[in-house]
Amino acid sequence: MQWLYWFAPAGALVALGFAVLLVLGILKKKEGTDVMVSIAKAVREGATAYIKRQYSVVAIFFVVVFAVLLTLAILKLVPLPVPFAFITGGFFSGLSGFLGLKVATASSARTANAAQKSLNSGLRVAFSSGMVMGLVVVGLALLDLSIWYVILNSVYKAKPVVERLPIIASTMLNFGMGASFYALFARVGGGIFTKAADVGADLVGKVEAGIPEDDPRNPAVIADNVGDNVGDVAGMGADLYESYADSIVATMALAAAAAGGLTAALAAEMSLKMVLLPLVIAAVGLIASIIGFFLVRAGERAEQRVLLWALRRGIWGAALLTAIGAFFVVWFVLGPSYIGVFFSVLTGLVAGVILGFLTEYFTSDNYRPTKGIARSAETGPATVIIEGLSVGMISAAPSVIVVAAAVLGAFYFAGGSNNFNMGLYGVGIAAVGMLSTLGITLATDAYGPVADNAGGNAEMAKLKPIVRKRTDALDSLGNTTAATGKGFAIGSAALTALALLVAYRNEAQEAIRKAGSTIAALDISLTNPRLLIGIFLGAMLVFLISALIMRAIGTSAQAIVKDVRHQFTHTKGLMQGKVKPDYAGTVMLCTKSAQKQMIVPALSAMVTPVVAGIILGVEGVLGLLAGAITTGFAMAIFMANSGGAWDNAKKFIESGQFGGKGSDAHKAGVVGDTVGDPFKDAAGPALNILIKLMSMVSIVFLGLVVALKLF
C-alpha cells in the first residue's frame, strides 16, 4: 500500500501546474490605461516592500527558534529532523503567501479593465487570481508533506512499519510549528498594516473631509490597497496553509494510535493505510476544486444573491465531487468494514458547507442581521455598534453547535464507541474532509481583495460609473465570501486543534512512559487544580492576544490619521487635485508600525505554552490548550461575523438605503465598519492560528517541559 503515497505529490504537481496556467491566462489580460497601470504599480511596489521587510524581521526569529530547536535535538529532547522541518514549514508557508500576493497585485487593474466589458469578465479575472492562491497553498503543502514523508521513511527505514509510522507521524506533527509560527506573524503584521491604513483613510477621508472612498487625494488609499493584499492575501494564504498541513499531519499521528488498537497481524497494514488516507483524500479534494473552478459563472445582474450562487456552484460542486471520491477511496483503501470513516469525512465536508452558509447569513445584506445593523444606523453610531456586537455574539452559537455536532458524529461514525482511538481518528479525518476543498474555498476569500483593489483602481482612474458599480458588486460579494472563508478557517481550526490536543496527550503519555517511574501518570480530571488553572489561562490568553492586536491597530491608525490630516492641511493644491499626496511615505509609516507592533502578540503565543508547561506540568498545558480552543473558537466567530456584518451594512446604506452616501446613517455605518475592521481582519483571524500554534509549540517543546517540570 506504500504506492498510495504517490497521490499526494501527483496532486501537488497538478495543483501547481494548473496555477501556472491560470497565471499565464491572467497576465495575457490588459491592465488598461496608463493611469490604471501606474496605480497598480504603486500598490505592487508597496506590497513587495512590505513583504520583504516582514521577511527580514521574521527571519531573525526563525534563526533564534532554529538554534533553540537544534540545541534540544542535540540534547535528544526532540528528534533531529525537527529543526530543519521547522524551517521548511515556515518557508513554504511564507512562499505560498508571497506567490498569492504577487498574482493578486498583478490582477487588480486587469479586473477593473475586464469589468469595463462585463461583470462576468471582471469576476473571472478576480476569481482566477484567488484560485491561484488556493492552488498554491494546497500544492505547496502537499509537496512539503510528501518530501518529508520520503525523507523520514528513509531515515527510519531500519525500523518495522508498526514502529516507524508513529515516529514519522510524530516528527511530521512537530514541523507544522514552522508554518504556524510564520502564519501568525503574517496574519498579525498584515492585519495591523491593512486595518491601520483602512481606519486612517476612512476616518479622515470619508468622515472628516467628506471625500469619496478611494479618492486619489487621500494619502492612505494606496496603503489601504497594499494592506488588502498583505493582510487578506498573503496573511490568509499563510494562515490556511498551516491549517491544511496541520489537519493532515495531526490525523496521521492519530492514525498511528488508532491502528495500535488492532491485532498484531493487521496493525502494520492498517496503520500504513490509515496514515496515507488523509493524503489521498486531500489529493481527491484538490482535483474536485479544480473542476469546481469551471462551474463559477455569473450574468450581468450585480445583485449579491446572484453572485453568491455563482460561487456556491463551484464550492458545492467541489464538495459533492470530493464526497463521491472519498467514498470510493475509503472503500478501496480501508475496506467496507471501515466505511464509517467515509461518513466522518462527509461530516467534515457538510460541517464546512454549513459553517459557510451560517457566516453568509450573518454577514450578507440579503438577510435580516446585516439589514438590521443598517437600519439601526438611522439612530446613530452607538446603536450600530450595539447591534453589530449582538449579531456577532449570536452568530457564535449556531457555529459552535455545528462543530460540536461534527465532532460527535465523526467520532461515532469512525467507530469510537468500540475503539476510542479510532473515534479520535474520525475527528481528525473530518478536519481533513472540511479542508479538502480548500483550493476553491480559499479562492472565494482571496478574490475579495483583488475586487476591492479593482474598485479603488477604477475610482482613481476615473473610469465610467458602470465599472465602479460592477467592482462594488464584486467587492460587496468579496466581503461576504471573505467572512465565509474566515468562518470556514475558524471552524477547521477548531477541529484541527482538537486533533492536535489529542495528539499532544498521546505524545505526553509516551514521554511519561519513557521516563519510567520518575513521573506520575497524567491526571486530566477536572478536580486537578493545575488543569483548571490552565483552562483559565487559556481563556485569558485569547482576550489578551485580541487586546494586544486591537491596541496595535489603534496605535498604528493614530499615526496614519495624523499623517493624512497633516498632508491635507499642509500640502498646497492637494485637495484641489493639483498635487499628488505622498503615498510612499504613508505606506512606509504603516509598514514600520505594523512590523513593530506584531512582535509581542506573536511571541506571547510562543512563550506561554512552554512557561505554563514548566510551572504547571503537562496537565496544565492540556488545560491551557482546552481553554484557548473553546474560548478562541467562539471569540473568533464573534469577531469575524461582527466585522463582516458592519462592513456590508455600510455598503448596503451606500447602495441607496436609509439615505445613501453622505447621510447621517452612512456616517454611522462608516463608524461601525471602522470598529469592525480590526475585528474581522486582524484579531479574529489571528485567533485560529493562535490555538493551533500553541498546540504545535506544546508538542515540540514537550521533551523540555518533561525535563524541567516543577510538578
C-alpha positions in Angstrom: 0.0 0.0 0.0 3.0 2.3 0.0 2.1 3.3 -3.5 -0.8 5.3 -2.1 1.7 7.9 -1.1 2.1 9.0 -4.7 -1.3 10.5 -4.8 0.0 13.4 -2.7 2.9 14.6 -4.8 0.9 13.9 -8.0 -1.9 16.1 -6.7 0.6 18.8 -5.6 2.1 18.9 -9.1 -1.4 19.1 -10.8 -2.4 22.0 -8.5 0.8 23.9 -9.1 0.7 23.2 -12.9 -2.9 24.5 -13.1 -2.0 27.5 -11.1 0.7 28.3 -13.6 -1.8 28.1 -16.4 -4.2 30.5 -14.6 -1.3 33.0 -14.0 -0.4 32.9 -17.7 -4.1 33.5 -18.6 -4.3 36.5 -16.2 -1.1 38.1 -17.5 -2.5 37.9 -21.0 -5.2 40.3 -20.0 -4.6 44.1 -20.5 -4.2 46.3 -17.4 -5.9 49.2 -19.1 -4.9 52.9 -19.3 -1.6 54.3 -18.3 -3.2 55.7 -15.2 -4.6 52.3 -14.2 -1.1 50.8 -14.8 0.6 53.4 -12.6 -1.9 52.9 -9.8 -1.4 49.1 -9.9 2.4 49.6 -10.0 2.3 51.7 -6.8 0.3 49.1 -5.0 2.5 46.3 -6.2 5.7 48.1 -5.2 4.3 48.9 -1.7 3.2 45.3 -1.1 6.5 44.0 -2.2 8.4 46.4 0.0 6.3 45.4 3.0 6.6 41.7 2.5 10.4 42.0 2.1 10.6 43.9 5.3 8.4 41.4 7.1 10.6 38.5 5.9 13.7 40.3 7.2 12.1 40.7 10.7 10.6 37.2 10.8 13.9 35.6 9.6 15.6 36.8 12.9 13.0 35.0 15.0 13.3 31.9 12.8 17.1 31.8 13.3 16.6 32.0 17.1 14.0 29.3 17.2 16.0 27.1 14.9 19.0 27.4 17.2 16.8 26.5 20.2 15.4 23.5 18.5 18.8 22.4 17.3 20.1 22.6 20.9 17.1 20.5 22.0 17.8 18.0 19.3 21.4 17.7 20.4 20.2 17.1 23.9 17.8 14.4 22.5 14.7 16.3 23.7 13.3 16.5 20.1 14.0 14.3 17.0 16.9 15.6 14.9 14.8 16.4 11.8 12.5 18.8 13.7 14.7 22.0 13.5 15.1 21.6 9.7 11.4 20.7 9.2 10.5 23.8 11.2 12.4 25.9 8.7 10.8 24.3 5.6 7.3 24.6 7.2 7.9 28.4 7.6 9.5 28.7 4.2 6.6 27.1 2.3 4.0 28.9 4.3 5.7 32.2 3.5 6.2 31.2 -0.1 2.5 30.4 -0.6 1.6 33.9 0.7 4.2 35.6 -1.4 3.2 34.0 -4.6 -0.5 34.7 -3.9 0.4 38.3 -3.2 2.3 38.8 -6.5 -0.6 37.4 -8.5 -3.2 39.4 -6.6 -1.3 42.7 -7.1 -0.9 41.8 -10.8 -4.7 41.2 -11.2 -6.4 44.3 -9.7 -6.0 46.6 -12.7 -6.8 43.7 -15.1 -10.0 43.0 -13.1 -11.1 46.7 -13.4 -10.3 46.7 -17.1 -12.2 43.5 -17.6 -15.2 44.9 -15.7 -15.4 47.6 -18.4 -16.5 44.8 -20.7 -18.9 42.9 -18.3 -19.4 41.9 -14.7 -18.7 38.2 -15.5 -15.4 39.2 -17.2 -14.3 41.0 -14.0 -15.4 38.1 -11.8 -13.4 35.6 -13.9 -10.1 37.6 -13.6 -10.5 38.2 -9.9 -11.6 34.7 -9.1 -8.8 33.2 -11.2 -6.4 35.2 -9.1 -8.0 33.8 -5.9 -7.9 30.3 -7.3 -4.1 30.7 -7.8 -3.8 31.4 -4.1 -5.9 28.4 -3.2 -4.0 26.0 -5.5 -0.5 27.3 -4.5 -1.4 26.8 -0.8 -2.6 23.2 -1.2 0.0 22.4 -3.8 3.0 23.6 -1.7 1.5 22.0 1.5 1.1 18.6 -0.1 4.6 18.9 -1.7 6.1 19.7 1.7 4.4 16.8 3.3 5.4 14.5 0.5 9.1 15.4 0.7 9.2 14.9 4.4 7.4 11.6 4.3 10.1 10.3 1.9 12.9 11.7 4.0 11.7 10.3 7.3 10.9 6.9 5.7 14.5 6.8 4.6 15.9 7.9 7.9 13.9 5.3 9.9 13.8 2.5 7.2 15.5 0.0 9.6 12.5 0.0 12.0 9.4 -2.2 11.4 6.4 -0.4 10.0 4.5 -0.5 13.3 7.3 1.3 15.0 8.3 3.5 12.0 5.0 5.1 11.3 4.3 6.6 14.8 7.8 8.1 14.7 7.3 9.6 11.2 3.8 10.9 12.1 5.1 12.4 15.4 8.0 14.1 13.7 5.8 15.5 10.9 3.4 16.7 13.5 6.2 18.8 15.0 7.3 20.6 11.8 3.9 22.2 11.5 5.1 24.7 14.1 7.2 26.4 11.4 4.1 27.0 9.3 2.0 28.2 12.3 4.8 30.5 13.5 5.2 32.3 10.2 1.4 32.4 9.7 0.8 34.2 13.0 3.4 36.9 12.1 1.9 37.2 8.6 -1.6 37.4 9.9 -0.9 39.8 12.7 1.5 42.0 10.9 -0.6 42.2 7.7 -3.7 42.7 9.7 -2.2 45.6 11.7 -1.0 47.2 8.4 -4.2 46.9 6.5 -6.5 48.0 9.2 -4.4 50.9 10.3 -4.4 52.2 6.7 -8.1 51.4 6.3 -9.1 53.2 9.5 -6.9 56.2 8.8 -8.2 56.5 5.2 -11.9 56.2 6.3 -11.9 58.4 9.4 -10.0 61.4 7.8 -11.1 60.9 4.2 -14.8 59.9 4.3 -15.8 61.1 7.7 -13.8 64.3 8.3 -13.0 65.6 4.7 -16.2 64.1 3.2 -14.4 62.9 0.1 -15.3 59.5 -1.6 -13.8 56.2 -0.8 -10.6 55.5 -2.8 -10.3 59.2 -3.7 -6.8 59.7 -5.2 -6.4 62.8 -3.0 -6.3 60.6 0.1 -2.7 59.8 1.0 -3.8 56.5 2.7 -5.6 55.0 -0.3 -2.5 53.2 -1.8 -1.6 52.0 1.7 -5.2 50.7 2.1 -4.9 48.8 -1.2 -1.5 47.5 -0.2 -2.9 46.3 3.1 -5.7 44.4 1.4 -3.0 42.3 -0.3 -0.5 41.8 2.6 -3.3 41.1 5.1 -6.1 39.3 3.3 -4.0 37.6 0.6 -0.5 36.9 2.0 -1.7 36.6 5.6 -4.7 34.4 4.8 -2.7 32.2 2.5 -0.1 31.5 5.2 -2.9 31.0 7.7 -4.8 28.4 5.7 -1.5 26.7 4.6 -0.8 25.8 8.2 -4.4 24.8 8.8 -4.3 22.4 5.8 -1.0 20.9 6.7 -1.7 20.6 10.4 -5.0 18.8 9.8 -3.3 16.2 7.7 -0.3 15.6 10.0 -2.5 15.6 13.1 -4.7 12.9 11.5 -1.6 10.9 10.5 -0.5 11.0 14.1 -3.9 9.8 15.4 -3.9 7.1 12.7 -0.8 5.5 14.3 -2.5 5.4 17.7 -5.8 4.1 16.2 -4.0 1.2 14.4 -2.2 0.3 17.6 -5.5 -1.0 18.9 -5.7 -3.7 16.3 -4.3 -7.2 16.3 -0.6 -7.6 15.6 -1.3 -9.2 12.2 -3.4 -6.2 11.0 -1.5 -3.4 12.8 1.3 -2.9 10.2 -1.0 -3.0 7.1 -3.8 -0.9 8.6 -1.5 1.7 10.2 0.1 2.3 6.8 -3.3 2.6 5.1 -4.7 5.0 7.8 -1.6 7.2 7.8 -1.7 7.6 4.0 -5.5 8.0 3.7 -5.5 11.8 4.6 -3.0 12.4 1.8 -5.2 10.6 -0.7 -8.4 12.4 0.4 -6.6 15.7 0.2 -5.5 14.9 -3.4 -9.1 14.0 -4.3 -10.4 17.3 -2.9 -7.7 19.2 -4.9 -8.9 17.7 -8.2 -12.5 18.4 -7.3 -11.6 22.0 -6.5 -10.1 22.5 -10.0 -13.3 21.1 -11.5 -15.4 23.4 -9.3 -13.5 26.4 -10.6 -15.1 25.9 -14.1 -18.6 26.0 -12.5 -18.2 29.6 -11.4 -20.0 31.9 -13.8 -22.1 35.0 -13.4 -24.5 37.0 -15.6 -24.8 40.8 -15.6 -27.1 41.3 -12.6 -25.0 43.0 -10.0 -27.0 41.5 -7.1 -25.2 39.8 -4.3 -27.7 36.9 -4.3 -26.9 36.1 -8.0 -23.2 36.4 -7.5 -23.3 34.3 -4.3 -25.0 31.5 -6.3 -22.2 31.7 -8.9 -19.6 31.0 -6.2 -21.8 28.4 -4.5 -22.0 26.3 -7.6 -18.2 26.0 -7.6 -17.9 25.3 -3.8 -20.8 22.9 -3.5 -19.9 21.1 -6.7 -16.3 20.6 -5.4 -17.7 19.3 -2.1 -20.1 16.9 -3.9 -17.3 15.5 -6.1 -15.0 15.1 -3.1 -17.7 13.2 -1.2 -18.1 10.8 -4.1 -14.4 10.4 -4.5 -13.8 9.9 -0.7 -16.4 7.1 -0.6 -14.5 5.0 -3.2 -11.1 5.9 -1.6 -12.2 4.7 1.8 -13.9 1.6 0.4 -10.8 0.7 -1.6 -8.1 1.6 1.0 -9.7 0.6 4.3 -12.3 -1.8 3.1 -16.1 -1.9 3.6 -15.8 -2.8 7.3 -14.3 0.7 7.8 -16.8 2.6 5.7 -17.8 4.6 8.8 -14.6 6.6 8.2 -16.2 7.9 5.0 -19.1 9.3 7.0 -16.6 11.0 9.2 -15.1 12.7 6.1 -18.6 13.5 4.9 -19.3 15.1 8.4 -16.4 17.4 7.9 -17.5 18.4 4.4 -21.1 19.1 5.4 -20.0 21.0 8.5 -17.8 23.2 6.3 -20.6 24.0 3.9 -23.0 24.7 6.8 -20.4 27.0 8.5 -20.1 28.8 5.2 -23.8 29.3 4.9 -24.1 30.5 8.6 -21.4 33.1 8.0 -23.1 34.2 4.9 -26.4 34.5 6.7 -25.0 36.7 9.5 -22.8 38.9 7.2 -24.6 39.3 3.8 -27.1 42.1 3.3 -29.5 39.6 1.8 -30.5 38.6 5.3 -32.0 40.2 8.4 -28.9 40.5 10.7 -27.0 42.9 8.4 -30.1 44.7 7.3 -30.9 45.2 11.0 -27.5 46.9 11.5 -28.1 49.2 8.6 -31.5 50.1 9.9 -30.0 50.9 13.3 -27.7 53.4 11.7 -30.6 55.9 11.4 -30.3 56.5 15.2 -26.5 56.9 15.2 -23.2 55.2 15.7 -23.9 53.9 19.2 -26.9 51.7 18.0 -24.8 50.5 15.1 -22.1 49.2 17.5 -24.6 47.6 19.8 -26.5 45.9 17.0 -23.3 44.7 15.4 -21.9 43.3 18.6 -25.1 41.4 19.3 -25.1 39.9 15.7 -21.6 38.6 16.2 -22.3 37.1 19.6 -25.5 35.4 18.4 -23.7 34.0 15.4 -21.2 32.2 17.6 -24.0 29.9 19.0 -25.0 28.0 15.8 -21.4 27.7 14.6 -20.3 26.1 17.9 -23.3 23.8 17.7 -22.3 22.7 14.2 -18.7 22.0 15.1 -19.8 20.1 18.3 -22.2 18.0 16.2 -19.4 17.4 13.6 -17.0 16.2 16.4 -19.7 13.9 17.9 -20.7 12.5 14.5 -17.2 12.0 13.2 -16.2 10.2 16.5 -19.0 7.7 16.4 -19.1 7.2 12.6 -15.5 6.1 12.7 -16.3 3.5 15.5 -15.5 5.5 18.6 -18.0 3.5 20.7 -15.8 0.4 20.2 -12.4 1.8 19.7 -11.8 5.2 21.4 -8.6 5.9 19.3 -10.5 5.1 16.1 -13.1 7.6 17.0 -10.4 10.3 17.5 -9.0 9.4 14.1 -12.5 10.1 12.8 -12.4 13.6 14.2 -9.0 14.2 12.6 -10.2 12.9 9.2 -13.3 15.1 9.5 -10.9 18.1 9.7 -9.2 16.8 6.6 -12.6 16.5 4.8 -13.5 20.0 5.8 -10.3 21.4 4.3 -10.1 19.0 1.3 -11.8 21.6 -0.9 -9.5 24.4 0.3 -8.3 25.1 -3.2 -11.6 26.6 -4.2 -12.8 27.7 -0.8 -9.7 29.9 -0.4 -10.3 31.2 -3.9 -13.6 32.7 -2.8 -11.8 34.5 0.0 -8.6 35.6 -1.8 -10.5 37.0 -4.7 -12.1 39.7 -2.5 -9.1 41.9 -2.0 -8.5 41.8 -5.8 -12.0 43.0 -6.4 -11.6 45.7 -3.7 -8.3 46.9 -5.3 -10.1 46.9 -8.7 -12.7 49.2 -7.3 -10.0 51.6 -6.0 -8.3 51.5 -9.3 -11.5 52.3 -11.2 -12.2 55.2 -8.8 -8.7 56.7 -9.0 -8.5 56.2 -12.8 -11.9 57.9 -13.2 -13.5 55.1 -15.2 -17.2 55.1 -16.2 -19.6 54.8 -13.2 -20.8 51.4 -14.5 -17.3 50.0 -13.9 -17.3 51.1 -10.3 -20.8 49.7 -9.9 -19.6 46.3 -11.1 -16.5 46.3 -9.0 -18.5 47.4 -5.9 -20.8 44.4 -6.5 -17.8 42.1 -6.6 -16.3 43.9 -3.6 -19.5 43.5 -1.6 -19.6 39.9 -2.5 -16.0 39.6 -1.5 -16.8 40.9 2.0 -19.3 38.1 2.4 -17.1 35.4 0.9 -14.1 36.7 3.0 -16.2 36.4 6.1 -17.4 33.0 4.9 -13.7 32.0 4.4 -12.8 33.2 7.9 -15.7 31.2 9.3 -14.5 28.2 7.4 -10.9 28.7 8.6 -12.0 29.1 12.2 -14.2 26.0 12.1 -11.5 23.9 10.6 -9.0 25.3 13.1 -11.3 24.1 15.9 -11.4 20.6 14.5 -7.6 20.6 13.8 -6.8 22.0 17.2 -8.9 19.3 18.9 -6.9 16.6 16.9 -3.7 18.3 18.0 -4.8 18.4 21.6 -5.4 14.6 21.5 -2.0 14.2 19.7 -0.4 16.2 22.5 -2.0 13.9 25.1 -0.7 10.8 23.3 2.8 12.3 22.9 2.8 13.2 26.6 1.7 9.7 27.7 4.5 8.3 25.6 7.1 10.7 27.1 5.9 9.8 30.6 6.1 6.1 29.7 9.7 6.5 28.5 10.6 8.5 31.7 9.6 5.5 33.8 8.6 5.8 37.5 10.1 9.2 38.0 6.9 10.9 36.7 3.4 10.2 37.8 0.7 9.2 35.3 -1.4 12.0 33.7 -4.2 13.3 35.9 -6.6 15.0 33.5 -9.6 15.1 35.8 -11.4 18.4 36.3 -10.5 18.2 40.0 -6.8 18.7 39.2 -6.1 22.3 40.1 -3.3 22.6 37.6 -5.6 21.6 34.8 -8.2 24.1 36.0 -5.6 26.9 36.2 -4.5 26.0 32.6 -8.1 26.3 31.4 -8.4 29.8 32.9 -5.1 30.9 31.5 -6.0 29.6 28.0 -9.3 31.6 28.1 -7.5 34.6 29.4 -4.8 34.4 26.7 -7.4 34.7 23.9 -8.6 38.0 25.4 -5.0 39.2 25.9 -3.8 38.5 22.4 -7.0 40.1 20.9 -6.5 43.2 23.1 -2.8 43.5 22.1 -3.7 43.3 18.4 -6.6 45.7 18.7 -4.4 48.2 20.6 -1.6 47.8 18.0 -4.1 48.7 15.2 -5.3 51.7 17.3 -1.8 52.9 17.8 -0.8 52.5 14.2 -4.1 54.0 13.0 -3.5 57.1 15.1 -0.2 57.7 13.3 -1.9 57.3 9.9 -4.7 59.7 10.9 -2.1 62.3 11.9 -0.2 61.8 8.7 -3.3 62.1 6.5 -4.5 65.2 8.3 -1.1 66.8 8.0 -1.0 66.2 4.3 -4.5 67.6 3.8 -3.7 70.8 5.7 -0.1 71.4 4.7 0.2 70.2 1.1 -0.9 73.1 -1.1 -3.1 72.1 -4.0 -3.8 68.5 -2.7 -7.5 69.0 -2.0 -7.9 70.6 -5.4 -6.4 67.6 -7.1 -3.4 69.6 -8.5 -0.7 67.8 -6.4 -0.3 64.1 -5.7 -0.1 63.1 -2.0 2.9 61.3 -0.6 1.6 57.8 -1.0 5.0 56.1 -0.4 5.5 57.9 2.9 2.2 56.7 4.3 2.9 53.1 3.1 6.3 53.2 4.9 4.8 54.6 8.0 2.2 51.7 8.0 5.0 49.2 7.4 7.2 50.3 10.2 4.4 50.5 12.7 3.0 47.1 11.8 6.4 45.4 12.0 7.0 46.8 15.4 3.5 46.1 16.8 3.3 42.5 15.7 6.2 41.1 17.8 4.6 41.0 21.2 1.3 39.2 20.2 3.2 36.6 18.2 5.8 35.9 20.9 3.1 35.6 23.6 1.7 32.6 21.7 5.1 31.0 21.5 6.3 31.5 25.1 3.1 30.9 27.1 2.7 27.1 26.5 6.4 26.5 27.4 6.2 28.6 30.6 2.9 27.0 31.6 4.3 23.6 31.0 7.3 24.2 33.2 5.3 25.7 36.0 2.0 23.6 35.8 3.2 20.5 34.1 1.6 18.5 31.2 -1.8 18.7 32.8 -1.6 22.5 33.0 -0.7 22.6 29.3 -3.7 20.4 28.4 -5.9 22.8 30.3 -4.3 25.8 28.6 -5.0 24.3 25.2 -8.6 23.3 26.0 -9.3 26.9 27.4 -7.7 28.5 24.3 -9.5 26.3 21.8 -13.0 26.7 23.2 -12.8 30.4 24.0 -10.7 31.2 20.9 -13.2 29.5 18.6 -16.2 31.4 19.9 -14.4 34.7 20.1 -13.0 34.3 16.6 -16.5 33.6 15.1 -18.0 36.6 17.0 -15.3 39.0 15.8 -15.3 37.8 12.2 -19.0 38.0 11.8 -19.5 41.3 13.6 -16.8 42.9 11.4 -18.3 41.4 8.2 -21.8 42.5 9.1 -20.7 46.0 9.9 -18.9 46.3 6.6 -21.8 45.0 4.5 -24.3 47.2 6.4 -22.2 50.2 5.4 -22.2 49.1 1.8 -26.0 48.4 2.0 -26.5 52.0 3.0 -24.2 53.2 0.2 -26.4 51.4 -2.3 -29.1 54.0 -1.6 -30.8 52.6 1.5 -31.6 54.8 4.6 -30.3 58.0 3.0 -27.4 56.6 0.9 -23.9 58.0 0.8 -23.2 61.2 2.7 -26.2 60.8 5.0 -26.0 60.6 8.8 -26.9 56.9 8.6 -23.9 56.4 6.2 -21.6 58.2 8.6 -22.8 55.9 11.4 -22.2 52.9 9.2 -18.7 54.1 8.5 -18.0 54.2 12.2 -19.3 50.6 12.6 -17.2 49.5 9.7 -14.2 51.2 11.3 -14.7 49.3 14.5 -15.3 46.1 12.7 -12.2 46.2 10.6 -9.8 45.2 13.4 -12.3 42.5 14.5 -12.7 40.7 11.1 -9.3 41.2 9.5 -6.8 41.1 12.4 -7.7 40.0 15.9 -10.4 37.4 14.8 -8.3 35.6 12.2 -5.3 35.6 14.4 -7.1 33.5 17.0 -7.5 30.5 14.8 -3.7 30.5 14.2 -3.2 31.0 18.0 -5.0 27.9 19.0 -3.0 25.7 16.6 0.3 27.4 17.2 0.0 26.8 20.9 -0.8 23.2 20.3 2.3 22.8 18.0 4.6 24.6 20.4 3.4 22.4 23.2 4.1 19.2 21.2 7.6 20.4 20.0 8.7 21.5 23.5 7.2 18.6 25.3 10.6 17.0 26.0 11.8 20.2 27.6 8.7 20.6 29.7 9.0 17.0 31.0 12.7 17.5 31.8 12.2 20.9 33.6 8.8 20.5 35.1 8.1 21.8 38.7 5.3 19.3 39.2 
